[in-house]
Amino acid sequence: MSDAARSIVIDKRFCGPKSSGNGGYSAGLFAQAIDGPAAVMLKAPPPLDRPVSLRDAGEGAFEAVSGETVIAKIEPATVTVASPPIPDDAAVAQAHDDFLKDEDGFQIIPYCFVCGKERAPGDGLRIFSGPAPDSSVNADFWTPAADLAGDDGLVRPEFLWAALDCPTAYALRVGNRMTLLGRIAVEIFRRPEPGERLIAAAWREGEDGRKHYSSSVLLDEKRNIIAAANTLWIELNDPALIEKLRAENA
């Protein structure tokens, strides 16, 4: 890992909740310390516009630290997905439309870089992965913009992590109950070029008390999997914290 990679600043554009970084995007930045598939366990909200340092945690793992606070643990991982049938294009389009029509659903963080309805085209990713008709899959189309590319002309890894993240929250289908990303593991098989039309698809894997599990894939135009993720979401049970998050993100 280079010295430059050891210090990361998350720009406020890439927020999830208004006061912290989008979980998938932030994790994708941290995960670049690992060569290959990686898992990031978030232990505190990723701060915006403040340096986060990566330090060696031994046995191939790293920690992301801001001041005295450990933000995340990063380690090599194995990603396994067994996707249910992915809906056809018409069903994906319907899922997108239904997401935008749902005024009472899970849009608790409307300014999220990935899924926020209030983010303008060209600013947020605007991946609106609603439930596909007659399917357990949530999905939407996504065409990465040119400003998401790295020096090699391909979409940077952190944006693929971001696109894999939010759909897994909606795939839980827990309504207005609030969950926060606890862990995300990602494997990238191919980084796409800007302008490729992709599908972001996700589905629920199960739950254990307040822990909810889901997985996601990014598919290219030939419906080949180019990236995959396994996620863990934690359901919040602190009414004061839930109200605080709702108020801050209204």
Phi, psi and omega in degrees: 000130182286162177300324180297325181286347182280347178234123186233138173238124180267112180294147183298340176302330189262039180283160165256269160300155185303331188261004181209164183290148171303134187299313181293316179298312181299314179300322179296324174294312181298323187290346180290355170287344184254137176267104180114191180303139185219155174239141178235122174258117181276126182250345178204158180299130177296124184286153177260141173058027175225143182296138171241126182261144174256131179230149181294128179251006178085155177057037177081004182256163178224161171239141172261125190230136172237111186064237178262002185263127173279117182275322185200156169247135184238133182207159175299153185211166169246129179251127180232124176230140172235088190288135167292171179303130179278131182300156178288174186300322180296321179289324176296317178298321178294321178299317177301311182296319181293325175302315183288335179278341186280104181274344186247004185276201189279071174236062184282335183240077190287353180252013179302137180303327185271309192241005184290126178294336183274358178276133183286151173305136183089349177256293175271168178286333177054051173268109186251081189270085177280172178288124178290144181302134175055038183213155174273002186261138167259140186203160171201160172279152175212126175245104183298138180278164185297329184286359178267000183275150173270189182296337179273003177086358180257155181300131184293147186303322184298332179283330174291319175301317180299315182293333177279340188284290190302320178304330180290334176290314181292328180294342176295330178056051180258013177066225183273004173294137186266130175236150176237145181295126178258322182207141174221131176242133187226140168235129179252121180267326179206130174274128183279168171272150171304145179094345175289138176272117181250166170241128172259115184233142182214158181208156180283142177252333181152184180210158177215094186064237180276358179268129180238137185242141177206166180223163181209162175220155165251128180248143176272187185294340175268005181064031170273142178286123178253345177200152182214154182216148166243136183228155172237127177243141180251124179281126181285142178231017178257103184304323181294318178293319179299315180295321178299314179295318179298316182294318181293335186250013179290000000 
